Amino acid sequence: MMTKILLATLVVALMVSLATVASAQEAKKEAKKEMMEVKSVACDPQCGFKVQSHDEQELTDIVIAHAKKSHNMDVTAKDVKAKMKPVSSKDAKKAKS
């Protein structure tokens, strides 16, 4: 009887451990995907400013600086995030060339 309880406890502990590892791996994949996805923000066509980056924070900082310097506008990180658009991998490769 004691052996069955011990075995059941061991099986449950093993299942929890495996679930934790799988969850951590999934979170890591999701974070990597976010870093790999190129995003862009474009200013008014009359201005012509456009920036692309894998890093949302970098993109946000650049756009805020551009808005302040070129247009004397104060924009927030939330404003910039609302304007971000994913760039297709084909367009991202063109931009690197």
C-alpha positions as CSV (number, residue, x, y, z in Angstrom):
1,M,0.0,0.0,0.0
2,M,2.8,2.4,1.0
3,T,4.7,1.6,-2.2
4,K,1.6,2.5,-4.3
5,I,1.3,5.9,-2.6
6,L,4.9,6.6,-3.0
7,L,4.8,5.6,-6.6
8,A,1.7,7.7,-7.3
9,T,3.4,10.7,-5.6
10,L,6.5,10.2,-7.7
11,V,4.5,10.1,-10.9
12,V,2.6,13.3,-10.0
13,A,5.9,15.1,-9.2
14,L,7.4,13.9,-12.5
15,M,4.3,15.2,-14.4
16,V,4.5,18.6,-12.7
17,S,8.2,18.8,-13.5
18,L,7.6,18.0,-17.2
19,A,4.7,20.5,-17.4
20,T,6.9,23.2,-15.9
21,V,9.7,22.6,-18.4
22,A,7.3,22.6,-21.3
23,S,5.8,25.8,-20.1
24,A,9.2,27.5,-19.8
25,Q,10.2,26.3,-23.2
26,E,7.0,27.7,-24.7
27,A,7.5,31.1,-23.0
28,K,11.1,31.2,-24.3
29,K,9.9,30.4,-27.9
30,E,7.3,33.2,-27.6
31,A,9.8,35.7,-26.4
32,K,12.2,34.8,-29.2
33,K,9.4,35.1,-31.8
34,E,8.7,38.6,-30.5
35,M,12.3,39.6,-30.8
36,M,12.6,38.1,-34.3
37,E,9.5,39.9,-35.7
38,V,10.5,43.1,-37.4
39,K,8.1,45.9,-36.8
40,S,7.9,49.3,-38.5
41,V,6.5,52.8,-37.9
42,A,6.1,55.3,-40.7
43,C,5.5,59.0,-40.5
44,D,3.2,61.0,-42.7
45,P,4.0,60.4,-46.4
46,Q,5.0,64.1,-46.8
47,C,7.7,63.6,-44.1
48,G,8.8,60.2,-45.5
49,F,10.3,59.0,-42.2
50,K,10.2,55.2,-41.7
51,V,12.0,53.0,-39.2
52,Q,12.1,49.2,-38.7
53,S,13.5,47.2,-35.9
54,H,13.3,43.8,-34.1
55,D,13.4,45.7,-30.8
56,E,10.2,47.5,-29.9
57,Q,11.9,49.6,-27.3
58,E,14.5,50.8,-29.8
59,L,11.7,51.5,-32.3
60,T,9.7,53.5,-29.7
61,D,12.7,55.6,-28.7
62,I,13.6,56.5,-32.3
63,V,10.0,57.4,-33.1
64,I,9.6,59.6,-30.0
65,A,12.8,61.4,-30.8
66,H,11.8,61.9,-34.4
67,A,8.4,63.3,-33.5
68,K,9.9,65.7,-31.0
69,K,12.8,66.9,-33.2
70,S,11.1,67.0,-36.6
71,H,7.5,67.8,-35.7
72,N,7.7,69.3,-32.2
73,M,5.2,66.6,-31.0
74,D,5.1,64.8,-27.8
75,V,4.1,61.2,-28.4
76,T,3.9,58.4,-25.8
77,A,5.2,54.8,-26.0
78,K,1.5,53.8,-26.1
79,D,1.0,56.1,-29.2
80,V,4.0,54.5,-30.9
81,K,2.9,51.0,-30.1
82,A,-0.5,51.7,-31.7
83,K,1.3,52.7,-34.9
84,M,3.6,49.7,-35.1
85,K,3.0,47.3,-37.9
86,P,4.7,43.9,-38.5
87,V,7.0,43.8,-41.5
88,S,6.8,40.8,-43.8
89,S,10.1,38.8,-43.9
90,K,10.4,39.7,-47.6
91,D,10.2,43.4,-46.9
92,A,12.7,43.0,-44.0
93,K,15.2,41.4,-46.3
94,K,14.8,44.2,-48.8
95,A,15.5,46.8,-46.1
96,K,18.8,45.0,-45.1
97,S,20.0,45.2,-48.7
